[in-house]
């Protein structure tokens, strides 16, 4: 018997790792947001994913070609946070996708070797 898998919408901002992790003071932004969530007893709903595997899905071929590699994404279930990041940062691509799916089984998977 198969169990039904609930699809979730994930929102993202995508940029080159060099830009987001070296040129921008992005670590501070993430730490500030994490502190805010802890102070308000909210569950973390955003993740930093280096070399996101979802970019390998055929539907992301055009987006992947527009982003310098290696890429990094902030993935969240909160569209407002991703919109805020897009407005705060320059040179990022934003969008959304549904997962788990046939082409994106794990929305937070990374191609980076650990």
Steps between C-alpha positions, in 0.01 A plus 500: 500500500642839401483789740401840371781752498401858570654749263640816658577827324857614552620850416862587429755764422793379296842658449861410444674373813773759449251787498273388781754348739807717436393839367182546705485506882247221464601296805382793715161500325451129569612530863266797555205308356582189704521711819164660417340158458643376831380810686150447359496121548460445127621191319779564249350493149800601291815317398825591325573239231835503321484362146128425525401175333162641390689694231570168326130451425420561132256781586791697653738475202443862391528638854817300566655640181437855628671450837879490533617166639551376760163625619344534842132531588302608800193278498197572717135418540438870576446704180520829693851426629622408151343816357672704772835335414451573130436866577796521739750324276596588145595254230279214620240291322185409685226251435308207639447130446299212642662201667536219553439418137631260240767750389568651845476222761681702770464881489799555729744258337848625411741380234793616712701215644517513876 
